[in-house]
Amino acid sequence: MTHLVKSEKYIPNLPAFMTVCEQNYFRAMKLMPKTETVGDTNVIDVEKFCYQLEITATSRFTTDIIFKQISSNVIGFINPKLLVRVYHDARMAEVISPDYLKRIKPSNKYPNPLMHQKDEKYQVNAFLLDWLDHCITHGRANCLWDVNHGLV
């Protein structure tokens, strides 16, 4: 006898996603250039790797940044690049696009032709959190530690 198993629809965990985006905001703000002008950059050296945070667009409530690895001494290692939107009013930062391919969907049907994970949007933002944490913990850069803009 054959039993058919109906796969359940994936429902994103919104509170967990928002928590990751809030943590990304505070870590990204520590690594932002001193002024938020288009083209400003901050370079972070971490052991054999060099990362760069570059401001690509600004508006009243948002800032778009590119966080990328610009060099490594490890042959054959990929140089990842993430387009991140920083929402200052909501105090959140989320990955808009990895490697400029296209926008990330909130959820994906699985399996799919491009083999995206069901929760790929969450995973990419969790990767950004780990990456920012690593740069803050082990990197050398000019960090902007006043993320509350003088407010307690």
C-alpha positions in Angstrom: 0.0 0.0 0.0 1.3 3.4 -1.0 0.8 6.4 1.3 0.9 9.9 -0.2 2.4 12.5 2.1 1.1 16.0 1.5 3.9 18.6 2.1 2.9 21.5 4.3 3.2 25.0 3.0 6.2 26.9 4.4 5.2 29.8 6.6 8.0 32.2 7.4 8.8 32.9 11.1 8.3 36.7 11.0 9.4 37.4 14.7 12.7 35.5 14.1 13.2 37.3 10.8 12.6 40.7 12.4 15.0 39.9 15.2 17.8 39.1 12.8 17.1 42.3 10.8 17.2 44.3 14.0 20.5 42.8 15.0 21.9 43.4 11.5 20.9 47.1 11.9 22.9 47.7 15.0 26.0 45.8 13.7 25.8 47.5 10.3 25.6 50.9 12.0 28.8 50.1 13.9 30.6 49.6 10.6 29.1 52.5 8.6 31.3 55.3 7.4 31.3 58.4 9.5 29.1 60.3 7.0 26.3 58.7 5.1 27.1 60.1 1.6 26.8 58.1 -1.6 30.2 56.6 -2.4 31.5 56.7 1.1 33.2 53.5 2.2 34.7 51.8 5.2 37.3 49.0 4.8 37.5 46.2 7.4 40.6 44.0 7.6 40.1 40.6 9.2 43.2 38.4 9.2 43.7 37.3 5.5 40.5 39.0 4.3 39.5 42.5 3.5 35.8 43.6 3.5 34.2 46.8 2.3 31.0 48.6 3.2 30.0 51.1 0.6 27.0 53.5 0.6 25.2 53.3 -2.7 22.0 55.3 -2.1 20.5 57.4 0.7 17.1 58.8 1.4 15.4 60.2 4.4 14.6 56.9 6.1 16.8 54.4 4.3 20.4 53.8 3.2 21.4 51.2 0.7 24.8 49.6 1.2 27.0 47.0 -0.5 28.8 44.8 1.9 31.4 42.8 0.0 34.7 41.0 0.3 37.2 42.8 -1.8 40.3 40.6 -1.3 41.6 37.4 0.2 44.8 35.6 0.4 43.1 32.3 -0.1 43.2 31.0 -3.7 39.9 29.8 -5.0 37.8 31.5 -2.3 34.7 33.3 -3.6 34.2 37.0 -2.9 30.7 37.4 -1.7 28.7 40.6 -2.1 25.4 41.6 -0.5 23.1 44.5 -1.3 21.6 45.6 2.1 18.9 48.1 2.8 19.1 49.9 6.1 15.7 51.2 7.5 16.6 53.9 10.0 13.0 54.5 11.2 12.4 50.8 11.9 16.0 50.2 13.0 16.3 47.1 10.7 18.7 46.1 8.0 17.8 43.4 5.5 19.6 41.8 2.5 17.8 42.9 -0.6 19.9 40.9 -3.1 22.8 38.6 -2.8 25.4 39.1 -5.5 23.0 41.4 -7.4 21.2 38.4 -8.9 17.7 39.5 -8.1 15.5 40.2 -5.1 15.1 37.4 -2.6 11.6 36.0 -2.3 10.1 35.8 1.2 9.7 32.0 0.6 10.2 29.6 -2.2 8.4 26.4 -3.2 10.7 23.4 -2.8 12.0 21.8 -4.9 12.5 24.5 -7.5 14.6 24.8 -10.7 17.2 27.1 -9.0 17.3 25.0 -5.8 16.6 28.0 -3.5 15.7 27.0 0.0 12.3 27.5 1.5 13.6 30.0 4.0 16.4 31.5 1.9 15.6 35.1 2.8 16.0 34.3 6.5 19.2 32.3 5.8 20.9 35.1 3.8 20.0 37.6 6.5 21.4 35.2 9.2 24.6 35.0 7.1 24.9 38.8 7.1 24.5 38.8 10.9 27.3 36.3 11.2 29.5 38.2 8.7 29.0 41.5 10.5 29.6 39.9 13.9 32.8 38.4 12.6 34.0 41.8 11.2 33.2 43.6 14.5 34.8 40.9 16.7 38.0 40.2 14.7 38.3 43.1 12.3 40.3 46.4 12.3 38.3 49.3 11.0 37.1 52.8 12.0 33.9 51.8 13.8 31.0 54.2 14.6 30.0 53.0 18.1 27.4 55.7 18.8 24.4 53.9 17.2 21.9 55.8 19.3 23.1 59.2 17.9 23.9 60.5 21.5 20.6 59.2 23.0 20.5 56.9 25.9 
